[in-house]
Structures are given as C-alpha cells and as structure tokens.
Amino acid sequence: MYINLGYLRGQIRLRNPEITNNNDNIGSMLKHHRLKLNLTLEDSSDGICSVSYLSKIENSLIRPSEKYILQLEERYNTKFFNVGNQQNELLHQLIENIFHNQEEVIDERLFTEDNYQSKLNKTGYLISQNKFLEAKINHQELNPYIKNLNGIELKFYIFLTSKLLSFEGRLKDAFSVLNIETNHYQLLHLDILIACERIYLATKMNHHPYIVLTYESLIDQCIENEFYHKVHDLKYYYLTYMVQFINEQILNELLDKSKNLKPYQKAFVKSKYHFINMDYELAIETLNSEPLISLEAHELKLLILNRINQTNVMKDSLNSFPKFENKQLKLIHTYLVLKYSKAPNIESLVQYILTEVLKSNDLPDDILYLNFWYEEGLQCLKKVGYYKDATKLGRLIFRKIKDLTTIFD
C-alpha cells in the first residue's frame, strides 16, 4: 500500500478550519459525481456556470447558491444533502465507537451510497470490526478524493491509513503518517485516538524519546477530560514497554496500582517480563494462566515456545494460530513452520533467512521481531559457516533498531 506521507501532511496544513470544519461538503460531493461520470469541468458547467466557478466550488473556495446546486443535481442525476448529512452522522458515530472501544454492529447497507464519504465510513467501520483486507480495498478507492476531504474527514482518513499500515507491519510509516496537528479542528476524541495510537506504535518500536516526552502529558490530558478508559489503555502499552527496564518488584508494584487492567493483560505483561529475562518456563506458564485474547499474546507464545524448543506444543500452536495478514509476522510464522516440520533442515532454514529476510523483504519495525531474527539468523548462519552473512544481518538489525529509536518528527 503506497502512501505519500508528505502529501498527506501537506493537505492537513493547507486546510482552512473556517471552510473545512463545517458539515457541508458539497464541493467534494460534486467533484466525486463528476469524476464518477467521467465528465470534465467543461462538460459539467456547460449551460450552468463558468468552468472557473465550478472549479472553485469543487475546491471549497466558494459555496454555490441553491439554484446551481439544483441544476448540478439534475445533471449528475443525484441528491447531495440527505446523503451528506447521513454520512456525516455516521462518521461521528464511528469515531465515538472506535474511541470507546465499542465494536458496534452497523447495517452495512448504510455504506452503499456511491460517494467518497460512504467509502470513508465503510473503511472506518471495517477496521473497527478488524476486517482489514476489505478495508484496504475501500481505502485505495479513496485516494483520488484526498484533496477534497474536509478537516475531520482527512484526519479520520489519516488515522485509518495508520491502522492499515500497522496491520501490514509497517509501524514506522504508521507512526510517521500520524505526525499531524491535533488542535485545528477541536475534535477531541479523534485527536486523543491519534495521540494514543502514536504511543502504542512508539512502544512497539522502542522509540524511547517520544514516549518520555509525551506519555505523562497525554495521561494528564485524558484524566482531565475523564477519558479513563484511554488512561488504562496507555498504562497497558507503557507497562508492556517498561518490562525491559525494571525489576520484578517494581513491575509487581506497578501492576498492583493498575487496578483496571484485565487479568489477561497483566498475564501478558508479566509473561513478557519473564521472556525478556530468559525465564521461559515461567513465561509460558504465566501466559497460559489466562486466555490468549490478543494477537500479541499468540505471537509471544510462539517466541517463548521457540526458546523452550518444545516441538509438539509448537506445532499445535502454529496450527491453531489466528488468521492474520501482517507480512512480517507471516515471515516468522512460515520460518517456524519450516523449523518444526517433520524433517527440519538447517540448510533450508539458512536459505529462507538469506532470501526472505536479507534480500526480499525489509526488516521489521517491531523490536520483538528484530530480536527474533537476530537470534535465529546468527545462530543458523554461523552453524553452517556463513559468518559474512551473519555479520551483515547483525549490522542491518542494529542499524534498524537505531533508526527506529531515534525517529524525529
């Protein structure tokens, strides 16, 4: 999925809040229907208004009179106002559902209108339902209309873009695309969603400077606005990150203070702590003490079992692993399937690392994944005497880690 990050940020800066923060997107809707019918500006404006006048309407530089709207509705054989108002209400409902972590089922027939607003809302709904592959199709169809999105729509589009990039394993791009102003349009819930998502991505990449600079202030902002469920989310992200820097006593104290963390979340945090400290038996015992709710828990289980080297248990976990589309996770999953096959072959593992990890794909942005390839890669490559390739892999991984931990906005 190609995304021009600079262009998106430029579009955010160009938006005039007095124009784009209103609910009337008539210019964008007009342009959508003109392009849908493959009409030029000349074709559409003929007998109604000048070409330049229609161009200004489409770019939200002027608001047309009702006379011109009615004539253009007739030319495009559609109605604008009812559709726009309904989709605008859906947009705000979706933002509220995502903000409050509510997977509310919405009748998908509400997203069947043939306009960009309906496609945007359907993309948001599909992502809220974790239907990322379907969401990606709708997202791609929105690309021609980015320039015509109003302020709130564009910000929501960027948030959804980040979620899709994260879903593909492109955490750095997902983090970078969210580098937008969050105070122009006063849509507090969407701004908080964006800020929390950046913290989450920063913890996955070990971007320590960003976490230190923003975590406490974001916590304070959420408390001030009584967004306590977001405070709990942030504390969970923070604890999963901090386990690499603190001892067990401090960790237990922090967990005791985090009264609202769910049991499975606490089990994941403690299991990750034991994994990082190489107490793998205790890590798997702790993780299995609660249901594996998240994909991250299933990931961690595979990493732990790989260290314990329990072939039968690993095979069962690989077979029962939840469906996913993260390319980087797929590489690890396929490698482990190969490693724990009936007749594992060190040469086949080495060739997989050389072709799939070193040559064909970018290294992952997730620190846990990078550590996995460092340990597995060096072990396999050195075992067969590929010391030059082992050194190359090690250097690439260290360079990647440095790049991720020193991202500047």
Secondary structure as UniProt FT lines:
FT   HELIX           5..14
FT   HELIX           17..20
FT   HELIX           26..36
FT   TURN            37..38
FT   HELIX           41..45
FT   TURN            46..48
FT   HELIX           51..58
FT   TURN            59..60
FT   HELIX           66..76
FT   HELIX           81..99
FT   TURN            100..101
FT   HELIX           108..111
FT   HELIX           116..128
FT   TURN            129..130
FT   HELIX           132..142
FT   HELIX           143..148
FT   HELIX           151..167
FT   TURN            168..169
FT   HELIX           171..177
FT   HELIX           188..205
FT   HELIX           208..224
FT   TURN            225..226
FT   HELIX           228..242
FT   TURN            243..245
FT   HELIX           248..257
FT   TURN            259..260
FT   HELIX           263..276
FT   TURN            277..278
FT   HELIX           280..287
FT   TURN            288..289
FT   HELIX           295..308
FT   HELIX           311..319
FT   HELIX           327..339
FT   HELIX           346..352
FT   HELIX           353..360
FT   HELIX           367..383
FT   TURN            384..385
FT   HELIX           387..405
//
